[in-house]
């Protein structure tokens, strides 16, 4: 089983999220940072799953980055129609 301790990239993502999430609707740079973090999370969940549960994988990745699921959903739902 892979090591589940947060690494430096998780910490950097957590810090970037904490800085940019509150302004993601008002500031273009913050919007882009949050959207990129969400994409990274999606790719990481996909990469970690090998026959496992996607929801559990997402919860684990979000926890390692200290990102609340409701905030992740807020960003992904806000900008999904723009893709």
C-alpha positions as a printed Julia matrix, in Angstrom:
83×3 Matrix{Float64}:
   0.0    0.0     0.0
   1.42   3.45   -0.88
   2.6    5.81    1.84
  -0.3    8.17    2.74
   1.71  10.85    4.55
   1.43  14.32    3.03
   4.42  15.27    0.94
   5.79  18.7     0.1
   3.61  19.0    -3.01
   0.51  18.32   -0.88
   1.61  21.06    1.49
   2.22  23.48   -1.38
  -1.2   22.71   -2.84
  -2.81  23.19    0.59
  -1.13  26.58    0.97
  -2.07  27.68   -2.55
  -5.67  26.57   -2.0
  -5.91  28.41    1.32
  -4.6   31.56   -0.34
  -6.62  31.45   -3.57
  -9.91  29.68   -2.79
 -11.49  32.63   -0.93
 -10.93  34.84   -4.0
 -11.57  32.34   -6.81
 -14.79  34.06   -7.91
 -13.36  37.6    -7.84
  -9.78  37.17   -9.08
  -8.85  35.49  -12.38
  -5.48  34.29  -11.07
  -7.16  32.69   -8.04
  -9.75  31.06  -10.32
  -7.01  29.54  -12.47
  -4.99  28.33   -9.47
  -8.04  26.62   -7.98
  -9.04  25.06  -11.28
  -5.52  23.71  -11.79
  -5.44  22.26   -8.29
  -8.78  20.53   -8.97
  -7.39  19.06  -12.19
  -4.31  17.82  -10.33
  -6.55  16.23   -7.72
  -8.63  14.51  -10.41
  -5.52  13.11  -12.11
  -4.03  11.98   -8.81
  -7.23  10.16   -7.83
  -7.29   8.42  -11.21
  -3.62   7.47  -10.83
  -4.12   6.03   -7.35
  -7.16   3.93   -8.14
  -6.63   0.37   -9.2
 -10.01  -1.21   -8.8
 -10.72   0.91   -5.74
 -13.47   3.33   -4.89
 -13.2    6.75   -6.57
 -15.0    8.52   -3.71
 -12.62   7.08   -1.11
  -9.63   8.05   -3.26
 -10.93  11.59   -3.63
 -11.52  11.91    0.11
  -7.99  10.69    0.82
  -6.37  13.11   -1.64
  -8.45  16.06   -0.42
  -7.54  15.24    3.19
  -3.84  15.1     2.35
  -4.14  18.63    0.9
  -6.47  19.87    3.67
  -9.16  20.81    1.12
 -12.79  20.45    2.1
 -14.96  18.42   -0.27
 -17.57  21.2    -0.42
 -14.89  23.68   -1.56
 -13.6   21.23   -4.19
 -17.17  20.69   -5.41
 -17.79  24.44   -5.43
 -14.86  25.04   -7.78
 -15.51  22.05  -10.03
 -19.24  22.81  -10.28
 -18.71  26.54  -10.86
 -16.36  26.09  -13.77
 -17.42  22.76  -15.31
 -19.77  24.52  -17.73
 -16.86  26.58  -19.07
 -14.98  23.54  -20.37
